[in-house]
Amino acid sequence: MRYPTGHKEQTRAKILRAAGKVFRREGYHAAGVDQVMEEAGLTAGGFYAHFRSKEALLAEVLAPASSETDTPPEKERQGAAGLASAVAFIERYLAPRHMRNTEDGCPLPALASEIARAGGPVKASFEAIVRNLAARLMAAAGEELSEDRALAIVALCVGGLGVARSVQDEALGERILASCRDFAKASLVTDSEPLSSIPPLHRKTN
């Protein structure tokens, strides 16, 4: 049977979209190839015609997410200048709607702990998302924000969202998000000296 031009590329894109949803919803290790293909409306046997392995699929799922973080939404680009854009980004990322929507949005909170045990290509894709999120914050905030502090804010946003999603009490989850939003926004304007310049606290140990 001959397929129309572009059929293989369209099928591959369909698998990637389905995998993104399934991995976010079920977790990478819990989700099987069969589940991904079922979500895509395809037979499981066709998977290996498109991807070498499930880990190779994960690396490609993360790759578009890293490029999506490069360009701020239209509202942010045309909104208030300077720190206001960075504040808007933090408020969107740590919003209750993002907490509840586990199938879409940034994949970092859902997959961070599992990617720590993955191979090089997956970690490289994950790292690209982290770096691009930090660069996006720095571009919005300007010289007010150092790279170290931007990376710390990204870690707070990703970790805070992950913890908020993991507690049973939704009201507690929303409180966690609100606290993380406050800390992240405060960190945008307290960059008077590098984090590395703060001396370590030495305690005597027995």
MOFEN-V419449 format. One record per backbone hydrogen bond with DSSP energy under -0.5 kcal/mol. CO is the residue of the C=O (numbers start at 1). NH is the residue of the N-H. E is the energy in kcal/mol with one decimal. If there is no record, write none. Layout:
co = [CO/CO]
nh = [NH/NH]
e = [E/E]
//
This chain:
co = [4/6/7/8/9/10/11/12/13/14/15/16/17/18/19/20/21/22/22/23/27/32/33/34/35/36/37/37/38/43/44/46/47/47/53/54/55/56/57/58/59/60/61/62/63/64/65/67/68/70/73/73/74/75/76/81/82/82/83/84/85/86/87/88/89/90/92/95/95/96/97/100/107/108/111/112/114/115/119/120/121/122/123/124/125/126/127/128/129/130/131/132/133/134/135/136/137/138/141/142/144/146/147/148/149/150/151/152/153/154/155/156/157/158/159/160/161/162/163/163/168/169/170/171/172/173/174/175/176/177/178/179/180/181/182/183/184/185/186/187/194/195/197/200/201]
nh = [7/10/11/12/13/14/15/16/17/18/19/20/21/22/23/24/25/26/27/27/31/36/37/38/39/40/41/42/41/46/47/49/50/51/57/58/59/60/61/62/63/64/65/66/67/68/69/70/71/72/76/77/78/79/79/84/85/86/87/88/89/90/91/92/93/94/95/98/99/100/101/102/111/112/115/116/117/118/123/124/125/126/127/128/129/130/131/132/133/134/135/136/137/138/139/140/141/142/144/145/146/150/151/152/153/154/155/156/157/158/159/160/161/162/163/164/165/166/166/167/170/173/174/175/176/177/178/179/180/181/182/183/184/185/186/187/188/188/189/190/197/198/199/202/203]
e = [-1.9/-2.3/-2.5/-2.4/-2.3/-2.0/-2.2/-2.2/-2.3/-2.3/-2.8/-2.2/-1.6/-2.7/-3.1/-1.6/-2.3/-3.3/-0.6/-1.5/-1.5/-1.8/-2.6/-2.3/-2.4/-1.7/-0.6/-3.2/-1.0/-1.5/-1.8/-1.2/-2.1/-1.6/-1.7/-2.1/-2.2/-1.6/-2.1/-2.1/-1.3/-0.9/-0.7/-1.7/-1.3/-2.3/-1.1/-1.4/-0.7/-0.6/-0.6/-2.2/-1.9/-0.5/-0.6/-1.2/-1.4/-0.9/-2.7/-2.1/-1.9/-2.2/-2.5/-2.0/-2.6/-2.5/-1.2/-0.6/-1.6/-2.1/-1.7/-1.4/-1.7/-2.0/-2.5/-1.3/-1.4/-1.9/-2.2/-2.6/-1.9/-2.3/-2.9/-1.9/-1.5/-2.0/-2.9/-2.3/-2.5/-2.2/-2.5/-2.3/-2.0/-2.4/-2.5/-1.9/-2.7/-2.2/-0.9/-1.6/-0.5/-2.2/-2.6/-1.9/-2.2/-2.3/-2.4/-2.2/-2.6/-2.9/-2.7/-2.6/-2.3/-2.1/-2.5/-2.5/-2.0/-0.9/-0.6/-1.1/-0.7/-2.1/-2.2/-1.8/-2.5/-2.2/-2.4/-2.5/-2.5/-2.7/-2.2/-2.4/-2.9/-2.7/-2.3/-1.9/-0.7/-0.7/-1.1/-0.8/-1.5/-1.5/-0.5/-0.7/-0.5]
//
